[in-house]
Amino acid sequence: MKLSFTISTLNYPDEVKSKLLNINSINIDENVNSDYTFFDIYIDSSGYCNLKKSLADIIAEIVLDNLEVNIVDDIIKHKYCQFNNEERKKIEQFTLDHLRKRDKLLQKINIISRLLQYLNKYKNLNIEGFVRFRLKDYVQQLKLAVDRAVDDLLVEKEYNEFIDLLKYFIDIQQPQIPLVHIIKDEDGKTFKILDDQENIIQTEYMEGYIAELMDGEVKYEDLLVSALINISPGEIILHFNDQEIENTIKNIFEDKVTVCSGCNICQNKEKNT
């Protein structure tokens, strides 16, 4: 006795067909009607339960690998139309970065469970309609991921605007000191600024906020950047390895910054630690 399911899709006929062809012991009829592609799948009753599991698995893969990106794009297009194309692409990228951090296997298992519940009752399934009406909580998760990505974009824009302002401020200043060296203290958290004679430079920015630093209100790397802007050196040499702080200083001072690969200052620092 032959039993059947019908799977239909608007946007993913090639993906569905490719995956269906990997299922053994089934017959497939393919029809197109009003832009939808219908796959009538026939199998002997003995393989009916396994077929439902296979269909749930391949549809879950299509949802996560193909449909998800389109849902994200639609959310961005309709909810955040005020952003330009470049900004929308960034929002999409930030969203997908957030989604990659989730437990994708757990998400797939949840979708498969929903699909099996449906396929135990019904013999016809439209993929896009199933996601829209039966996976509303999943779509809501995607909306929240997009919202978070928009927040990330706004923070990035504010940061870039602030960096541009600092660059302008530095450009209109004359360098007060030709060269400074920056080393980390023994605690690995604070810094010293040395001049070209390797003497410690004391500035109000490194001394005036110690109380706030101890209270945790000011980050020491922020004080370091403030001090460097105040000093306005012609060249900055970094004698430590901290990619985040290095990137921040390079973003502001650009080609004035170099990273030391080994020198007397570094050797003396190692001897003292």
C-alpha positions as protocol buffer text, in pm:
chain_id: "A"
residue {
  index: 1
  type: MET
  ca { x: 0 y: 0 z: 0 }
}
residue {
  index: 2
  type: LYS
  ca { x: 138 y: 339 z: -104 }
}
residue {
  index: 3
  type: LEU
  ca { x: 105 y: 642 z: 131 }
}
residue {
  index: 4
  type: SER
  ca { x: 193 y: 999 z: 44 }
}
residue {
  index: 5
  type: PHE
  ca { x: 295 y: 1345 z: 164 }
}
residue {
  index: 6
  type: THR
  ca { x: 291 y: 1669 z: -32 }
}
residue {
  index: 7
  type: ILE
  ca { x: 559 y: 1931 z: 36 }
}
residue {
  index: 8
  type: SER
  ca { x: 524 y: 2271 z: -134 }
}
residue {
  index: 9
  type: THR
  ca { x: 746 y: 2575 z: -148 }
}
residue {
  index: 10
  type: LEU
  ca { x: 754 y: 2915 z: -315 }
}
residue {
  index: 11
  type: ASN
  ca { x: 1124 y: 2994 z: -299 }
}
residue {
  index: 12
  type: TYR
  ca { x: 1320 y: 2671 z: -245 }
}
residue {
  index: 13
  type: PRO
  ca { x: 1220 y: 2406 z: -501 }
}
residue {
  index: 14
  type: ASP
  ca { x: 1578 y: 2321 z: -597 }
}
residue {
  index: 15
  type: GLU
  ca { x: 1686 y: 2276 z: -236 }
}
residue {
  index: 16
  type: VAL
  ca { x: 1384 y: 2058 z: -156 }
}
residue {
  index: 17
  type: LYS
  ca { x: 1427 y: 1842 z: -466 }
}
residue {
  index: 18
  type: SER
  ca { x: 1799 y: 1794 z: -405 }
}
residue {
  index: 19
  type: LYS
  ca { x: 1737 y: 1670 z: -51 }
}
residue {
  index: 20
  type: LEU
  ca { x: 1439 y: 1453 z: -144 }
}
residue {
  index: 21
  type: LEU
  ca { x: 1650 y: 1271 z: -402 }
}
residue {
  index: 22
  type: ASN
  ca { x: 1874 y: 1152 z: -119 }
}
residue {
  index: 23
  type: ILE
  ca { x: 1586 y: 965 z: 49 }
}
residue {
  index: 24
  type: ASN
  ca { x: 1571 y: 599 z: -47 }
}
residue {
  index: 25
  type: SER
  ca { x: 1261 y: 401 z: -151 }
}
residue {
  index: 26
  type: ILE
  ca { x: 1035 y: 693 z: -242 }
}
residue {
  index: 27
  type: ASN
  ca { x: 870 y: 812 z: -563 }
}
residue {
  index: 28
  type: ILE
  ca { x: 836 y: 1182 z: -635 }
}
residue {
  index: 29
  type: ASP
  ca { x: 601 y: 1376 z: -863 }
}
residue {
  index: 30
  type: GLU
  ca { x: 688 y: 1743 z: -914 }
}
residue {
  index: 31
  type: ASN
  ca { x: 427 y: 2001 z: -1022 }
}
residue {
  index: 32
  type: VAL
  ca { x: 426 y: 2380 z: -1047 }
}
residue {
  index: 33
  type: ASN
  ca { x: 110 y: 2582 z: -982 }
}
residue {
  index: 34
  type: SER
  ca { x: 86 y: 2960 z: -932 }
}
residue {
  index: 35
  type: ASP
  ca { x: 459 y: 2997 z: -860 }
}
residue {
  index: 36
  type: TYR
  ca { x: 450 y: 2722 z: -598 }
}
residue {
  index: 37
  type: THR
  ca { x: 628 y: 2393 z: -656 }
}
residue {
  index: 38
  type: PHE
  ca { x: 454 y: 2083 z: -518 }
}
residue {
  index: 39
  type: PHE
  ca { x: 635 y: 1757 z: -445 }
}
residue {
  index: 40
  type: ASP
  ca { x: 405 y: 1457 z: -406 }
}
residue {
  index: 41
  type: ILE
  ca { x: 605 y: 1192 z: -221 }
}
residue {
  index: 42
  type: TYR
  ca { x: 496 y: 826 z: -223 }
}
residue {
  index: 43
  type: ILE
  ca { x: 628 y: 543 z: -8 }
}
residue {
  index: 44
  type: ASP
  ca { x: 519 y: 197 z: 110 }
}
residue {
  index: 45
  type: SER
  ca { x: 342 y: 197 z: 445 }
}
residue {
  index: 46
  type: SER
  ca { x: 636 y: 14 z: 607 }
}
residue {
  index: 47
  type: GLY
  ca { x: 860 y: 316 z: 555 }
}
residue {
  index: 48
  type: TYR
  ca { x: 604 y: 581 z: 648 }
}
residue {
  index: 49
  type: CYS
  ca { x: 738 y: 668 z: 995 }
}
residue {
  index: 50
  type: ASN
  ca { x: 1096 y: 694 z: 874 }
}
residue {
  index: 51
  type: LEU
  ca { x: 984 y: 915 z: 587 }
}
residue {
  index: 52
  type: LYS
  ca { x: 826 y: 1163 z: 830 }
}
residue {
  index: 53
  type: LYS
  ca { x: 1153 y: 1183 z: 1023 }
}
residue {
  index: 54
  type: SER
  ca { x: 1351 y: 1234 z: 704 }
}
residue {
  index: 55
  type: LEU
  ca { x: 1114 y: 1506 z: 582 }
}
residue {
  index: 56
  type: ALA
  ca { x: 1130 y: 1684 z: 919 }
}
residue {
  index: 57
  type: ASP
  ca { x: 1510 y: 1674 z: 910 }
}
residue {
  index: 58
  type: ILE
  ca { x: 1549 y: 1812 z: 557 }
}
residue {
  index: 59
  type: ILE
  ca { x: 1286 y: 2084 z: 604 }
}
residue {
  index: 60
  type: ALA
  ca { x: 1455 y: 2195 z: 929 }
}
residue {
  index: 61
  type: GLU
  ca { x: 1784 y: 2221 z: 737 }
}
residue {
  index: 62
  type: ILE
  ca { x: 1621 y: 2432 z: 465 }
}
residue {
  index: 63
  type: VAL
  ca { x: 1467 y: 2661 z: 728 }
}
residue {
  index: 64
  type: LEU
  ca { x: 1801 y: 2718 z: 904 }
}
residue {
  index: 65
  type: ASP
  ca { x: 2030 y: 2723 z: 600 }
}
residue {
  index: 66
  type: ASN
  ca { x: 1813 y: 2909 z: 348 }
}
residue {
  index: 67
  type: LEU
  ca { x: 1490 y: 3053 z: 480 }
}
residue {
  index: 68
  type: GLU
  ca { x: 1643 y: 3212 z: 789 }
}
residue {
  index: 69
  type: VAL
  ca { x: 1852 y: 3464 z: 596 }
}
residue {
  index: 70
  type: ASN
  ca { x: 1551 y: 3571 z: 391 }
}
residue {
  index: 71
  type: ILE
  ca { x: 1341 y: 3617 z: 705 }
}
residue {
  index: 72
  type: VAL
  ca { x: 1616 y: 3835 z: 853 }
}
residue {
  index: 73
  type: ASP
  ca { x: 1630 y: 4041 z: 532 }
}
residue {
  index: 74
  type: ASP
  ca { x: 1252 y: 4089 z: 536 }
}
residue {
  index: 75
  type: ILE
  ca { x: 1258 y: 4200 z: 900 }
}
residue {
  index: 76
  type: ILE
  ca { x: 1532 y: 4453 z: 827 }
}
residue {
  index: 77
  type: LYS
  ca { x: 1357 y: 4576 z: 512 }
}
residue {
  index: 78
  type: HIS
  ca { x: 1021 y: 4636 z: 679 }
}
residue {
  index: 79
  type: LYS
  ca { x: 1121 y: 4737 z: 1032 }
}
residue {
  index: 80
  type: TYR
  ca { x: 1437 y: 4935 z: 962 }
}
residue {
  index: 81
  type: CYS
  ca { x: 1376 y: 5092 z: 623 }
}
residue {
  index: 82
  type: GLN
  ca { x: 1531 y: 5420 z: 748 }
}
residue {
  index: 83
  type: PHE
  ca { x: 1880 y: 5274 z: 712 }
}
residue {
  index: 84
  type: ASN
  ca { x: 2066 y: 5287 z: 382 }
}
residue {
  index: 85
  type: ASN
  ca { x: 2175 y: 4976 z: 190 }
}
residue {
  index: 86
  type: GLU
  ca { x: 2523 y: 4963 z: 340 }
}
residue {
  index: 87
  type: GLU
  ca { x: 2384 y: 4992 z: 692 }
}
residue {
  index: 88
  type: ARG
  ca { x: 2126 y: 4721 z: 622 }
}
residue {
  index: 89
  type: LYS
  ca { x: 2402 y: 4487 z: 506 }
}
residue {
  index: 90
  type: LYS
  ca { x: 2586 y: 4553 z: 832 }
}
residue {
  index: 91
  type: ILE
  ca { x: 2272 y: 4487 z: 1032 }
}
residue {
  index: 92
  type: GLU
  ca { x: 2230 y: 4157 z: 847 }
}
residue {
  index: 93
  type: GLN
  ca { x: 2592 y: 4062 z: 914 }
}
residue {
  index: 94
  type: PHE
  ca { x: 2568 y: 4153 z: 1283 }
}
residue {
  index: 95
  type: THR
  ca { x: 2244 y: 3953 z: 1307 }
}
residue {
  index: 96
  type: LEU
  ca { x: 2396 y: 3644 z: 1149 }
}
residue {
  index: 97
  type: ASP
  ca { x: 2699 y: 3679 z: 1379 }
}
residue {
  index: 98
  type: HIS
  ca { x: 2464 y: 3673 z: 1679 }
}
residue {
  index: 99
  type: LEU
  ca { x: 2276 y: 3372 z: 1541 }
}
residue {
  index: 100
  type: ARG
  ca { x: 2598 y: 3175 z: 1489 }
}
residue {
  index: 101
  type: LYS
  ca { x: 2661 y: 3193 z: 1864 }
}
residue {
  index: 102
  type: ARG
  ca { x: 2344 y: 3003 z: 1950 }
}
residue {
  index: 103
  type: ASP
  ca { x: 2315 y: 2627 z: 1980 }
}
residue {
  index: 104
  type: LYS
  ca { x: 2214 y: 2552 z: 1620 }
}
residue {
  index: 105
  type: LEU
  ca { x: 2169 y: 2181 z: 1687 }
}
residue {
  index: 106
  type: LEU
  ca { x: 1925 y: 2253 z: 1967 }
}
residue {
  index: 107
  type: GLN
  ca { x: 1738 y: 2493 z: 1739 }
}
residue {
  index: 108
  type: LYS
  ca { x: 1721 y: 2227 z: 1467 }
}
residue {
  index: 109
  type: ILE
  ca { x: 1591 y: 1965 z: 1713 }
}
residue {
  index: 110
  type: ASN
  ca { x: 1318 y: 2206 z: 1824 }
}
residue {
  index: 111
  type: ILE
  ca { x: 1209 y: 2270 z: 1464 }
}
residue {
  index: 112
  type: ILE
  ca { x: 1214 y: 1897 z: 1385 }
}
residue {
  index: 113
  type: SER
  ca { x: 992 y: 1831 z: 1687 }
}
residue {
  index: 114
  type: ARG
  ca { x: 739 y: 2090 z: 1563 }
}
residue {
  index: 115
  type: LEU
  ca { x: 748 y: 1942 z: 1213 }
}
residue {
  index: 116
  type: LEU
  ca { x: 686 y: 1588 z: 1338 }
}
residue {
  index: 117
  type: GLN
  ca { x: 388 y: 1707 z: 1542 }
}
residue {
  index: 118
  type: TYR
  ca { x: 247 y: 1862 z: 1225 }
}
residue {
  index: 119
  type: LEU
  ca { x: 326 y: 1568 z: 996 }
}
residue {
  index: 120
  type: ASN
  ca { x: 156 y: 1327 z: 1238 }
}
residue {
  index: 121
  type: LYS
  ca { x: -170 y: 1512 z: 1173 }
}
residue {
  index: 122
  type: TYR
  ca { x: -143 y: 1649 z: 820 }
}
residue {
  index: 123
  type: LYS
  ca { x: -21 y: 1519 z: 485 }
}
residue {
  index: 124
  type: ASN
  ca { x: 37 y: 1857 z: 319 }
}
residue {
  index: 125
  type: LEU
  ca { x: 300 y: 2107 z: 428 }
}
residue {
  index: 126
  type: ASN
  ca { x: 399 y: 2441 z: 279 }
}
residue {
  index: 127
  type: ILE
  ca { x: 743 y: 2534 z: 408 }
}
residue {
  index: 128
  type: GLU
  ca { x: 706 y: 2913 z: 412 }
}
residue {
  index: 129
  type: GLY
  ca { x: 356 y: 2893 z: 560 }
}
residue {
  index: 130
  type: PHE
  ca { x: 469 y: 2650 z: 830 }
}
residue {
  index: 131
  type: VAL
  ca { x: 741 y: 2888 z: 944 }
}
residue {
  index: 132
  type: ARG
  ca { x: 508 y: 3189 z: 937 }
}
residue {
  index: 133
  type: PHE
  ca { x: 224 y: 3032 z: 1132 }
}
residue {
  index: 134
  type: ARG
  ca { x: 374 y: 2740 z: 1326 }
}
residue {
  index: 135
  type: LEU
  ca { x: 718 y: 2877 z: 1420 }
}
residue {
  index: 136
  type: LYS
  ca { x: 620 y: 3221 z: 1546 }
}
residue {
  index: 137
  type: ASP
  ca { x: 850 y: 3194 z: 1847 }
}
residue {
  index: 138
  type: TYR
  ca { x: 1142 y: 3112 z: 1616 }
}
residue {
  index: 139
  type: VAL
  ca { x: 1063 y: 3416 z: 1397 }
}
residue {
  index: 140
  type: GLN
  ca { x: 1042 y: 3625 z: 1715 }
}
residue {
  index: 141
  type: GLN
  ca { x: 1394 y: 3511 z: 1805 }
}
residue {
  index: 142
  type: LEU
  ca { x: 1513 y: 3635 z: 1466 }
}
residue {
  index: 143
  type: LYS
  ca { x: 1343 y: 3970 z: 1526 }
}
residue {
  index: 144
  type: LEU
  ca { x: 1521 y: 4005 z: 1860 }
}
residue {
  index: 145
  type: ALA
  ca { x: 1852 y: 3918 z: 1693 }
}
residue {
  index: 146
  type: VAL
  ca { x: 1791 y: 4192 z: 1435 }
}
residue {
  index: 147
  type: ASP
  ca { x: 1704 y: 4443 z: 1710 }
}
residue {
  index: 148
  type: ARG
  ca { x: 2027 y: 4359 z: 1889 }
}
residue {
  index: 149
  type: ALA
  ca { x: 2221 y: 4399 z: 1564 }
}
residue {
  index: 150
  type: VAL
  ca { x: 2069 y: 4746 z: 1514 }
}
residue {
  index: 151
  type: ASP
  ca { x: 2187 y: 4840 z: 1864 }
}
residue {
  index: 152
  type: ASP
  ca { x: 2535 y: 4719 z: 1769 }
}
residue {
  index: 153
  type: LEU
  ca { x: 2527 y: 4930 z: 1454 }
}
residue {
  index: 154
  type: LEU
  ca { x: 2426 y: 5244 z: 1644 }
}
residue {
  index: 155
  type: VAL
  ca { x: 2705 y: 5187 z: 1899 }
}
residue {
  index: 156
  type: GLU
  ca { x: 2953 y: 5141 z: 1615 }
}
residue {
  index: 157
  type: LYS
  ca { x: 2835 y: 5461 z: 1445 }
}
residue {
  index: 158
  type: GLU
  ca { x: 2869 y: 5658 z: 1769 }
}
residue {
  index: 159
  type: TYR
  ca { x: 3217 y: 5513 z: 1821 }
}
residue {
  index: 160
  type: ASN
  ca { x: 3327 y: 5599 z: 1466 }
}
residue {
  index: 161
  type: GLU
  ca { x: 3191 y: 5952 z: 1497 }
}
residue {
  index: 162
  type: PHE
  ca { x: 3381 y: 5995 z: 1824 }
}
residue {
  index: 163
  type: ILE
  ca { x: 3702 y: 5858 z: 1665 }
}
residue {
  index: 164
  type: ASP
  ca { x: 3663 y: 6099 z: 1373 }
}
residue {
  index: 165
  type: LEU
  ca { x: 3627 y: 6387 z: 1619 }
}
residue {
  index: 166
  type: LEU
  ca { x: 3945 y: 6281 z: 1801 }
}
residue {
  index: 167
  type: LYS
  ca { x: 4132 y: 6251 z: 1470 }
}
residue {
  index: 168
  type: TYR
  ca { x: 4027 y: 6604 z: 1378 }
}
residue {
  index: 169
  type: PHE
  ca { x: 4141 y: 6733 z: 1717 }
}
residue {
  index: 170
  type: ILE
  ca { x: 4480 y: 6562 z: 1673 }
}
residue {
  index: 171
  type: ASP
  ca { x: 4522 y: 6688 z: 1316 }
}
residue {
  index: 172
  type: ILE
  ca { x: 4485 y: 7053 z: 1418 }
}
residue {
  index: 173
  type: GLN
  ca { x: 4740 y: 7020 z: 1700 }
}
residue {
  index: 174
  type: GLN
  ca { x: 5116 y: 7049 z: 1664 }
}
residue {
  index: 175
  type: PRO
  ca { x: 5303 y: 6751 z: 1814 }
}
residue {
  index: 176
  type: GLN
  ca { x: 5433 y: 6851 z: 2158 }
}
residue {
  index: 177
  type: ILE
  ca { x: 5665 y: 6552 z: 2196 }
}
residue {
  index: 178
  type: PRO
  ca { x: 5836 y: 6384 z: 1900 }
}
residue {
  index: 179
  type: LEU
  ca { x: 5822 y: 6028 z: 2033 }
}
residue {
  index: 180
  type: VAL
  ca { x: 5664 y: 5835 z: 2322 }
}
residue {
  index: 181
  type: HIS
  ca { x: 5696 y: 5475 z: 2437 }
}
residue {
  index: 182
  type: ILE
  ca { x: 5405 y: 5302 z: 2609 }
}
residue {
  index: 183
  type: ILE
  ca { x: 5470 y: 5007 z: 2838 }
}
residue {
  index: 184
  type: LYS
  ca { x: 5245 y: 4806 z: 3067 }
}
residue {
  index: 185
  type: ASP
  ca { x: 5316 y: 4805 z: 3438 }
}
residue {
  index: 186
  type: GLU
  ca { x: 5394 y: 4485 z: 3625 }
}
residue {
  index: 187
  type: ASP
  ca { x: 5028 y: 4436 z: 3714 }
}
residue {
  index: 188
  type: GLY
  ca { x: 4945 y: 4404 z: 3345 }
}
residue {
  index: 189
  type: LYS
  ca { x: 4657 y: 4650 z: 3377 }
}
residue {
  index: 190
  type: THR
  ca { x: 4813 y: 4999 z: 3401 }
}
residue {
  index: 191
  type: PHE
  ca { x: 5051 y: 5182 z: 3170 }
}
residue {
  index: 192
  type: LYS
  ca { x: 5352 y: 5412 z: 3171 }
}
residue {
  index: 193
  type: ILE
  ca { x: 5434 y: 5670 z: 2904 }
}
residue {
  index: 194
  type: LEU
  ca { x: 5803 y: 5736 z: 2840 }
}
residue {
  index: 195
  type: ASP
  ca { x: 5961 y: 6009 z: 2629 }
}
residue {
  index: 196
  type: ASP
  ca { x: 6235 y: 5949 z: 2373 }
}
residue {
  index: 197
  type: GLN
  ca { x: 6491 y: 5954 z: 2657 }
}
residue {
  index: 198
  type: GLU
  ca { x: 6290 y: 5681 z: 2833 }
}
residue {
  index: 199
  type: ASN
  ca { x: 6187 y: 5914 z: 3114 }
}
residue {
  index: 200
  type: ILE
  ca { x: 5836 y: 5875 z: 3257 }
}
residue {
  index: 201
  type: ILE
  ca { x: 5596 y: 6147 z: 3143 }
}
residue {
  index: 202
  type: GLN
  ca { x: 5359 y: 6264 z: 3412 }
}
residue {
  index: 203
  type: THR
  ca { x: 5035 y: 6419 z: 3290 }
}
residue {
  index: 204
  type: GLU
  ca { x: 4718 y: 6537 z: 3457 }
}
residue {
  index: 205
  type: TYR
  ca { x: 4528 y: 6272 z: 3266 }
}
residue {
  index: 206
  type: MET
  ca { x: 4732 y: 5991 z: 3421 }
}
residue {
  index: 207
  type: GLU
  ca { x: 4723 y: 6140 z: 3773 }
}
residue {
  index: 208
  type: GLY
  ca { x: 4399 y: 6333 z: 3805 }
}
residue {
  index: 209
  type: TYR
  ca { x: 4160 y: 6040 z: 3768 }
}
residue {
  index: 210
  type: ILE
  ca { x: 4322 y: 5782 z: 3995 }
}
residue {
  index: 211
  type: ALA
  ca { x: 4031 y: 5801 z: 4241 }
}
residue {
  index: 212
  type: GLU
  ca { x: 3780 y: 5730 z: 3964 }
}
residue {
  index: 213
  type: LEU
  ca { x: 4003 y: 5447 z: 3840 }
}
residue {
  index: 214
  type: MET
  ca { x: 4013 y: 5287 z: 4185 }
}
residue {
  index: 215
  type: ASP
  ca { x: 3634 y: 5317 z: 4206 }
}
residue {
  index: 216
  type: GLY
  ca { x: 3599 y: 5146 z: 3871 }
}
residue {
  index: 217
  type: GLU
  ca { x: 3438 y: 5452 z: 3711 }
}
residue {
  index: 218
  type: VAL
  ca { x: 3712 y: 5510 z: 3453 }
}
residue {
  index: 219
  type: LYS
  ca { x: 3898 y: 5251 z: 3247 }
}
residue {
  index: 220
  type: TYR
  ca { x: 4273 y: 5296 z: 3254 }
}
residue {
  index: 221
  type: GLU
  ca { x: 4294 y: 5252 z: 2876 }
}
residue {
  index: 222
  type: ASP
  ca { x: 4060 y: 5552 z: 2842 }
}
residue {
  index: 223
  type: LEU
  ca { x: 4301 y: 5755 z: 3056 }
}
residue {
  index: 224
  type: LEU
  ca { x: 4586 y: 5637 z: 2836 }
}
residue {
  index: 225
  type: VAL
  ca { x: 4410 y: 5760 z: 2522 }
}
residue {
  index: 226
  type: SER
  ca { x: 4326 y: 6091 z: 2695 }
}
residue {
  index: 227
  type: ALA
  ca { x: 4689 y: 6135 z: 2796 }
}
residue {
  index: 228
  type: LEU
  ca { x: 4813 y: 6063 z: 2443 }
}
residue {
  index: 229
  type: ILE
  ca { x: 4570 y: 6314 z: 2296 }
}
residue {
  index: 230
  type: ASN
  ca { x: 4685 y: 6572 z: 2549 }
}
residue {
  index: 231
  type: ILE
  ca { x: 5053 y: 6503 z: 2474 }
}
residue {
  index: 232
  type: SER
  ca { x: 4993 y: 6484 z: 2098 }
}
residue {
  index: 233
  type: PRO
  ca { x: 5313 y: 6291 z: 2016 }
}
residue {
  index: 234
  type: GLY
  ca { x: 5463 y: 6273 z: 1670 }
}
residue {
  index: 235
  type: GLU
  ca { x: 5520 y: 5898 z: 1701 }
}
residue {
  index: 236
  type: ILE
  ca { x: 5393 y: 5629 z: 1937 }
}
residue {
  index: 237
  type: ILE
  ca { x: 5567 y: 5297 z: 2000 }
}
residue {
  index: 238
  type: LEU
  ca { x: 5372 y: 5028 z: 2184 }
}
residue {
  index: 239
  type: HIS
  ca { x: 5575 y: 4783 z: 2394 }
}
residue {
  index: 240
  type: PHE
  ca { x: 5299 y: 4540 z: 2486 }
}
residue {
  index: 241
  type: ASN
  ca { x: 5057 y: 4295 z: 2330 }
}
residue {
  index: 242
  type: ASP
  ca { x: 4693 y: 4392 z: 2371 }
}
residue {
  index: 243
  type: GLN
  ca { x: 4502 y: 4383 z: 2043 }
}
residue {
  index: 244
  type: GLU
  ca { x: 4199 y: 4576 z: 2165 }
}
residue {
  index: 245
  type: ILE
  ca { x: 4398 y: 4871 z: 2303 }
}
residue {
  index: 246
  type: GLU
  ca { x: 4636 y: 4859 z: 2007 }
}
residue {
  index: 247
  type: ASN
  ca { x: 4342 y: 4883 z: 1765 }
}
residue {
  index: 248
  type: THR
  ca { x: 4190 y: 5174 z: 1957 }
}
residue {
  index: 249
  type: ILE
  ca { x: 4515 y: 5374 z: 1952 }
}
residue {
  index: 250
  type: LYS
  ca { x: 4575 y: 5292 z: 1585 }
}
residue {
  index: 251
  type: ASN
  ca { x: 4221 y: 5400 z: 1495 }
}
residue {
  index: 252
  type: ILE
  ca { x: 4292 y: 5742 z: 1645 }
}
residue {
  index: 253
  type: PHE
  ca { x: 4659 y: 5804 z: 1568 }
}
residue {
  index: 254
  type: GLU
  ca { x: 4677 y: 5588 z: 1251 }
}
residue {
  index: 255
  type: ASP
  ca { x: 5026 y: 5580 z: 1094 }
}
residue {
  index: 256
  type: LYS
  ca { x: 5189 y: 5745 z: 1398 }
}
residue {
  index: 257
  type: VAL
  ca { x: 5168 y: 5410 z: 1580 }
}
residue {
  index: 258
  type: THR
  ca { x: 5413 y: 5121 z: 1559 }
}
residue {
  index: 259
  type: VAL
  ca { x: 5438 y: 4804 z: 1766 }
}
residue {
  index: 260
  type: CYS
  ca { x: 5781 y: 4714 z: 1899 }
}
residue {
  index: 261
  type: SER
  ca { x: 5905 y: 4366 z: 1812 }
}
residue {
  index: 262
  type: GLY
  ca { x: 6179 y: 4372 z: 2078 }
}
residue {
  index: 263
  type: CYS
  ca { x: 6415 y: 4634 z: 2221 }
}
residue {
  index: 264
  type: ASN
  ca { x: 6603 y: 4739 z: 2536 }
}
residue {
  index: 265
  type: ILE
  ca { x: 6283 y: 4874 z: 2693 }
}
residue {
  index: 266
  type: CYS
  ca { x: 6108 y: 4539 z: 2642 }
}
residue {
  index: 267
  type: GLN
  ca { x: 6410 y: 4346 z: 2773 }
}
residue {
  index: 268
  type: ASN
  ca { x: 6439 y: 4566 z: 3085 }
}
residue {
  index: 269
  type: LYS
  ca { x: 6064 y: 4525 z: 3143 }
}
residue {
  index: 270
  type: GLU
  ca { x: 6098 y: 4145 z: 3128 }
}
residue {
  index: 271
  type: LYS
  ca { x: 6388 y: 4150 z: 3375 }
}
residue {
  index: 272
  type: ASN
  ca { x: 6181 y: 4352 z: 3622 }
}
residue {
  index: 273
  type: THR
  ca { x: 5878 y: 4120 z: 3606 }
}
